Amino acid sequence: MKRRTYNNVLKAVRLIQKKGYEKKESLEMAIKIFDEMELLNNGMSIEWRINQIVDKETWKREAELYKS
């Protein structure tokens, strides 16, 4: 089981913030990731899942492309 401890969540938030997301967004994303990983129980690490997140600028550009 992936333990969602305060320090682990803070570490995840910092990793997500490095990708350009605001603190509130990062916190929401981190909590979702911990919940997802616990449900999946696939043996992958939280860091692996966070690495799958694109940086915010890329996300914005791709979102604009799909609006058209």
C-alpha positions as CSV (number, residue, x, y, z in Angstrom):
1,M,0.0,0.0,0.0
2,K,1.2,3.5,-0.8
3,R,1.1,5.5,2.4
4,R,-0.2,9.0,1.9
5,T,1.8,10.6,4.7
6,Y,2.2,14.4,5.0
7,N,5.9,14.3,4.1
8,N,5.3,12.0,1.1
9,V,2.5,14.3,-0.2
10,L,4.8,17.4,0.3
11,K,7.5,15.7,-1.7
12,A,5.1,14.9,-4.5
13,V,3.8,18.5,-4.4
14,R,7.3,19.8,-4.8
15,L,8.0,17.5,-7.7
16,I,4.8,18.6,-9.5
17,Q,5.5,22.2,-8.8
18,K,8.9,21.8,-10.6
19,K,6.8,21.1,-13.7
20,G,5.3,24.6,-13.5
21,Y,2.0,24.0,-11.6
22,E,0.8,26.2,-8.8
23,K,0.9,24.9,-5.2
24,K,-2.9,24.3,-5.0
25,E,-2.9,22.5,-8.4
26,S,0.1,20.4,-7.3
27,L,-1.5,19.5,-4.0
28,E,-4.7,18.4,-5.7
29,M,-2.8,16.4,-8.3
30,A,-0.6,14.7,-5.6
31,I,-3.6,13.6,-3.6
32,K,-5.2,12.2,-6.7
33,I,-2.0,10.4,-7.6
34,F,-1.8,8.7,-4.2
35,D,-5.4,7.7,-4.4
36,E,-5.0,6.3,-8.0
37,M,-1.8,4.4,-7.1
38,E,-3.5,2.8,-4.1
39,L,-6.4,1.6,-6.2
40,L,-4.2,0.4,-9.1
41,N,-1.8,-1.4,-6.7
42,N,0.5,-2.1,-9.7
43,G,3.8,-1.8,-7.9
44,M,4.8,1.4,-9.7
45,S,6.2,4.3,-7.6
46,I,4.6,7.7,-7.0
47,E,7.7,9.2,-8.6
48,W,7.1,7.1,-11.8
49,R,3.5,8.5,-12.0
50,I,4.6,12.1,-11.4
51,N,7.2,11.6,-14.2
52,Q,4.2,10.9,-16.5
53,I,2.8,14.4,-15.9
54,V,3.7,16.9,-18.7
55,D,4.9,20.3,-17.7
56,K,2.3,23.0,-17.5
57,E,3.4,24.9,-20.6
58,T,3.2,21.7,-22.7
59,W,-0.2,21.0,-21.3
60,K,-1.4,24.5,-22.2
61,R,-0.1,24.2,-25.8
62,E,-1.7,20.8,-26.3
63,A,-5.0,22.0,-24.8
64,E,-5.0,24.8,-27.3
65,L,-4.5,22.4,-30.2
66,Y,-7.4,20.3,-29.2
67,K,-9.7,23.4,-28.9
68,S,-9.4,24.1,-32.6
